[in-house]
Amino acid sequence: MEKYSVTLNLKGVYGFVEYDPEAKTAVVTIASDEAKELVEGFLAKPLTLEIPVGEDIRSFAEQTLEPLASLENFKTCMTRLWVNTGVRVEWSMPPGLAETL
């Protein structure tokens, strides 16, 4: 299975996190020790959040996810990274693009 990467941004310092679905691990690569520690800490502990369930837009259920347990969990938890750490996920920016700007 292919690794999945997303771009990170903390105060204009860009990097990325790469998730390996087979090993269930993530490697954070960013030139900010603060950002690296924040993201690694976030991914190391369970996250409890409201997840949409059912057919309508008003039905949610509280779930606790292990961020590294699956690719789906990783993606869902990454949507809450900024709120919990201040580190942004730049979903529309391919990893490595910031180095060429």
BANU-401029 format. One record per residue: x, y, z of N, C-alpha, C in turn. Coordinates in pm, whole numbers, plus 50000, padded with zeros to 5 digits. Each point is the difference from the previous one (the first is absolute). Layout:
! BANU-401029
XYZXYZXYZ...
This chain:
! BANU-401029
500854988150000499155011950000500895012550000499575010049927500775012349984499905009050123501085007150030500005009550111499165012249962499455006650102499135011649980500655012050068500165011049929500655011950054499135012349989500145008950098499345013049994501005010750044499825011949946500865011350031499585006350132501015003950080499795006850127500525014349990499445008750084500435014050002499835005450142501095004650058499945007050128500735013249985499255010950001500565013549993500915001849879499564994549886500765001749876501144990149982500184990850092501014989449985499254987749951500374995449880499314988949937500774987050016499254989350000500554986550004498894990449963500124987750046498964990349970500034988750101498914992650003499924987750079499654988949903500714988950011499794988649913499524988250084498824994849966499404988850072500204987149920500474989650069500194986949939498894990850050499004996949916498864991950044500374985750039501054994549940500404986350034500654999550137500915009250028500715000250128499215007450108498975007749957499205008250091500895009850078500875006849925500915009950056499935012749917500465010850059500075012849929501365006350028500565006249898501265007250013499735014649968500365008750094499815014449984501325006149956499985007149887501195006649947499685014849985500575008050089499785014549996501165006750073500425011749953501145007250057499595008550119499094994950081499565006850122499864989450108500865000750101499904990450110498655001050068499485012350013498705002050063498904992549924499975001849868498984993449918500154984850006501214995349990500254985550004499494994150131500335006350112499554995150130498485000450013499395010749953498545001350007499304989149920500464997649877499354990149913500244985950054501234997150039500294986650054499204997350127499895009950085499204998550122498534997949969499495007449903498594998749959499714986049947500914994849919499784986949939500224988450098500645002750112500344989450096498884996750097498945008150003498954997450098498634999549934499064992950063498654999149944499335013749993499125001549904499265012449980498514996950005499285006850089498554998550008499365011749928499094996949908499375010449920498634995449955499225009649953498684997249945500174997049852499494988449959500124995449862498604999449938499835005049877498684998949936499634985349975498774996850030499484986449976498595001249944499564990049928498645000049951499825007149868498755002049967499615005249870499925015349994499845006750115499815014449995501235007350055499995013249989501165008150039500005003750148498994995650073499895003650141500294988550096500344988549947500234988350085501494997850022500405001150126501404998150037500074990150116501134993350012500254991150112501415002450050500174999950131501335001750057500784987049982501215001349946500874988449982501415003750045500714990250048501405001750034500814992249897500905007149933500814994049894501474999950039500684989349963501474999450008500495005149865500685011449997500375006149871500804991049906500814991150053500864991849915499454986049975498804997050046499444986549987499624996549857499665009949919499624997649860500155013049922500014998749868500085011949916498765008750019498844994050012498785007650023500085007950131500464993650107500175007050127501005011449987501114997449932501035010249981499425012349931499294997849890499415011149925498995007750085499144992850071498995006550083500655008150111500974994350067500675007150110500775012149949500594999049882500755011349946499095012049974498704997749981499075011249982499865008250127500424994550113499935006950129501355004850050501064998149920501365003650043500115014750035499555008949912500175014450023499305004650127498794995250023499235004150118500724995650128500654988649996500634994450119501465004350019500675004149892501445002950011500435013549943499215005749912500425012249930500794997249873500284987349972500704996149877498954997449894500155006549887499024998649891500364988449909498974993649947500164990549891499625007449874500925000949907499745006849872499544989349900498714996850007499454989049922500225001549850499965012249949500105001949855501445001849952500984999550090501405001749961500724986750007500464994949887500744987450002501275001150086500334989550077501225000350080501225003049913500855009150046501205003849927499835012149912498785004249973499765011349912500575013050058499905001850131500455012450064501495002549977500794989349985501445001649979500325005949864499064999349906500255005149865499425013849977499335005750099499395013349982501035011050010
